[in-house]
């Protein structure tokens, strides 16, 4: 079941905002002073976060990634005899991605690491969704044994939600090399993510 409407405030992580200038206003009374101070603090704490959408390509450390589609499924076919079915009480979604290996080494992109980026999936209520290892090659998975330098691969990723109605919200890709803010790919176009400074 899909939630509708805009999510005006979803806090993904906290950072300190720098370089924000303010104009000083002289209040007429103590009450006005408290009100002005409070509104300035509130306005400086919140700012929108730059995000990407389905279909947009993002350059990561050692890879390029495009999320092609997101679909809710009851089960997903594998090369083994049985389809993969979600754990009882959880939702199941297939996320189709295209990955290009831009490093000099063989890459094994999956739902935990893409290039050197750590992947986290969150639903539209900010709960973490779990990447699925079905124990068998999924149908449509082109390069199960690794992606050579310069190669491009299309592959499905399976994720399970915390509950049966859990819907994908976004995908976070955090570099293991530095402390810059993660790359965010929205999996639900109706979500707006903001960040709040400490």
Secondary structure, 3 states (H helix, E strand, C coil): CCCCCCECCCEEEECCCCCCCCCCCCCCCHHHHHHHHHHHHHHHHEEECCCECCCCEEEECCEEEEEEEEEECCEECECCCCCEECCCCCCEEEEEEEEEECCCCCECCCCCEECCEEEEEEECCCCEEEECCCCCCECCCCCCCCECCCCEEEEEEEEECCCCCCCEEEEEEEECCCCCCCEEEECCCCECCEEECC
